[in-house]
């Protein structure tokens, strides 16, 4: 657990994000967002203010139910005062309404108009609930807001209709005074939350969360636990309050996986919902698009524009490596919407004290995880080194400057690699003296460099998905072309993921001396060596571990995604100390 009272924490009340953010919010609240805010204030904030979005089966199902009404009606709809009553009722589909005075905008599924009377009709997936009100508050508020917009447009509107697709039932919702009051109150509260630029807290142990599409972004139980731990640490309470339980609301692993193409001269294309890999006239592989989470291309591999565009549209990043494994570029769809987080990231990077506190957390966690690797694998023989690393971790937590911190990190790394060398089985034919790179001069360093590049690629993808700018870090200075934030987060994971994979590859004999070639003093992996290493890496990333803080089991790949989100929540002020990932 990382909320160590000895570690100075980021101040919770970080200076407010520049007012420009509030001014940049659209003046009109979309009625659909008002529904989300009524369901859960945090959900409304995440979607409208932070621009977060994620699909789940409910949202996809909802889009399917709306497929007919989403076809916009081309007939002009005017206010009743401006048009004579039509002879027959008019059904307008996907009608856009907005009002500056109400501060609302809506696209109404269907409006039934008869003379001066109008009735909004909203399509919902699912069954009609057995409630005296006819529907839950979020749906009633959404419909009532549409009714208020129709009234503003001059129509007589006293009720609305919800069409429940699964029950195939029309439920009439009267716009009575209590519902109008509730709708106006929700709208006012939503505006206040957005203007205050403070994300509402997550719901506590709510049955709504498991069905929420943003559960992996919001991390409700994880946030509640971290806030409770922080409260406990700062108040030094005699009787600490009960810690909230953490449910595993995230799936333990991703359904889709990265696709690596290391075959030189290969060409990646798209055909009938599949990613295809060909060389000359031979089809090497076909993978359904839905099964690909990243595409990683090594060296001389081409990709068609069609494949590139399709993957970008699906939010699947394409990572380019040199033949030797240097991570050189990433192509992704348009930038993440969460400008609030990026503003905070830049603000924090310009605050020397806040930067130092984060940098200390990364380095101290790295040293502690190095210590764990030596302790687990080295036994008594490395006890003195293990103790020394504990001391270095404490020094890192108290380092008065980034320069001192980097000095501690350098000495600790040297000591750690002395111990790491002793963990390699001599009989396997590999020796290791010290860390060297660019180019690596021995097979073990070549392996370490290759896996560090793949780790940084995975963290680059994770921080980008969380809404960060991967190039701006806190420990690593910004430098042209350097993904400094991915490098920062990599610190705590190098020993646990990359170094431990190297140990297992060598000590089990899976990686062999003929998996490398040496030219002009530089050692590089052969194509067979790369396939072996990438296979071992993917097994490590897919392996499930028990999260040391939250207790549930998830894959290592998910751990990286959760960690990037926790860093984001730290910067956004949800708690004060970055909870670095540390195993025991
Ligand atoms: S996961 Fe729960 S707390 Fe978080 S936004 Fe969704 S409903 Fe709200």
Boltz pocket constraint, residues with backbone or C-beta under 6 A from the ligand:
constraints:
  - pocket:
      binder: B
      contacts: [[A, 39], [A, 40], [A, 41], [A, 42], [A, 43], [A, 46], [A, 201], [A, 202], [A, 203], [A, 206], [A, 208], [A, 209], [A, 210], [A, 212], [A, 213], [A, 214], [A, 215], [A, 218], [A, 219], [A, 220]]
      max_distance: 6.0
